[in-house]
Amino acid sequence: MRADTPLGQMMARHARDGRIEAILARPERRADMVTVDAADLTEAGLEEDHARPGKRALTLILAEHLPVIAALVGRQEIDATLLRRNLVVSGLNLSALKERTLLIGTAEVRVTGPCAPCSRMEEALGPGGYSAMRGHGGMTAEVVSPGRIRVGDAVLPL
């Protein structure tokens, strides 16, 4: 969408800045997620994470979707570590940021697409966990410019 059209301008606007609520890394394949307060973001994703460069180097999920996922699997709340996403972000509709570049801490990332649930969601959330995550699984991103991120950092569309 062209930014110089009324629709393009509306699509580029957000009511407020986003914020990192949690940073989660998995030190190796199938390992439990570990919560960290700060991390270096490299081309391969979080330095502490078992990841690789490319369109899926980083995964982001909306904090606002956690209660929805919990409700869909019949729980009062959900621990974000179960969902295997790297960043829990509040305040921005991540789906509206596809193909956009974000400034997070001193790093820049480009949102590349939806982060589909994996079969591990049935293990983590129980029967129906996979379906509960559909449409609520967040987004993937590639690292455009490495940097340092911290819990509480703003998430700013550029």
C-alpha positions in Angstrom: 0.0 0.0 0.0 1.3 3.4 -0.9 2.0 5.6 2.1 0.7 8.7 0.3 -2.9 7.5 0.0 -5.5 7.9 2.8 -5.7 4.1 3.3 -1.9 3.9 3.3 -1.6 6.6 5.9 -4.2 4.9 8.2 -2.4 1.5 7.8 0.9 3.2 8.9 -0.6 4.7 12.1 -0.6 3.0 15.4 -2.4 4.2 18.5 0.8 3.8 20.6 4.2 2.3 20.6 4.8 -1.3 21.4 6.8 -2.6 24.3 8.8 -5.8 25.0 7.2 -7.6 27.9 9.4 -10.7 27.9 12.4 -12.1 26.1 12.5 -15.8 25.8 15.3 -18.1 24.4 15.7 -21.8 23.9 19.4 -22.8 24.3 19.0 -25.9 22.2 16.5 -27.7 20.1 13.5 -28.9 22.1 14.9 -27.3 25.3 12.7 -25.4 27.7 12.4 -21.7 27.1 14.6 -19.4 29.3 13.5 -15.9 30.3 16.2 -13.2 30.0 16.1 -9.5 30.9 18.3 -8.5 27.9 19.9 -10.1 24.9 22.0 -9.4 21.9 20.1 -9.8 18.6 22.3 -11.1 15.8 21.5 -12.0 12.2 20.6 -15.5 13.6 18.2 -14.1 16.2 18.7 -14.0 19.9 22.3 -14.8 20.8 21.1 -17.1 23.6 18.6 -18.9 21.3 18.9 -22.0 19.1 18.0 -20.1 15.9 19.4 -19.4 12.4 19.5 -16.5 10.1 16.6 -15.8 7.7 12.9 -14.9 7.7 12.3 -16.9 11.0 15.3 -15.7 13.0 13.0 -14.1 15.6 9.5 -14.8 16.6 7.1 -12.3 18.3 3.7 -12.8 19.9 1.2 -10.3 21.3 0.8 -10.2 25.0 -2.8 -9.3 24.3 -3.3 -12.8 22.7 -2.2 -14.8 25.7 -5.6 -14.5 27.5 -7.3 -15.5 24.2 -5.1 -18.6 23.8 -5.7 -19.5 27.5 -9.4 -19.2 27.1 -9.4 -21.4 24.0 -7.7 -24.2 25.9 -9.8 -23.7 29.0 -7.2 -22.2 31.3 -7.2 -19.1 33.5 -3.8 -18.0 32.1 -1.0 -19.2 30.0 2.8 -19.1 30.6 4.4 -17.4 27.5 7.3 -19.8 27.8 5.0 -22.7 26.7 4.3 -20.9 23.3 8.0 -21.0 22.2 8.1 -17.4 20.9 11.1 -15.1 21.5 9.5 -11.8 22.2 6.2 -11.1 24.0 5.2 -7.6 22.7 2.3 -5.4 23.9 0.6 -2.4 22.4 1.0 -3.1 18.6 -1.0 -5.3 16.3 1.9 -7.4 14.9 -0.3 -8.7 12.0 -0.6 -5.1 10.8 3.2 -4.8 10.6 3.9 -7.5 8.0 6.8 -6.4 5.7 7.5 -3.4 8.0 10.7 -2.7 9.8 10.7 -2.3 13.6 13.2 -0.6 15.9 13.6 -2.7 19.0 16.2 -1.5 21.4 19.2 -0.8 19.1 18.2 -3.5 16.6 16.1 -3.4 13.5 14.0 -6.3 12.4 11.6 -6.8 9.5 8.4 -8.6 10.1 8.2 -11.4 7.5 4.9 -13.3 8.1 2.7 -15.3 10.5 4.3 -17.7 12.9 2.3 -20.9 12.4 1.8 -23.1 15.4 3.8 -26.3 15.6 2.7 -29.8 16.8 4.4 -29.1 20.1 1.4 -26.9 21.0 -0.6 -30.1 21.6 2.1 -31.2 24.1 2.4 -27.8 25.8 -1.3 -26.8 25.9 -3.1 -30.1 25.7 -5.7 -31.3 23.1 -6.8 -28.3 21.0 -3.6 -26.4 21.7 -2.6 -26.4 18.0 -6.0 -24.9 16.9 -6.0 -22.4 19.8 -2.7 -20.9 18.5 -4.0 -20.6 14.9 -4.3 -16.9 14.2 -2.8 -16.1 17.5 0.7 -17.5 17.1 2.4 -14.1 16.4 4.8 -13.2 13.6 8.3 -14.1 12.4 11.0 -11.6 11.6 14.4 -11.3 10.1 17.2 -9.2 11.7 18.0 -6.3 9.5 20.5 -4.7 11.9 21.9 -6.4 15.0 21.7 -4.7 18.3 20.8 -5.1 22.0 17.3 -5.5 23.3 15.9 -5.3 26.9 12.6 -6.0 28.5 10.7 -2.7 28.6 12.2 -1.4 25.3 9.9 0.3 22.9 8.9 -1.5 19.7 8.7 1.2 17.0 7.5 0.8 13.4 9.9 2.7 11.1 
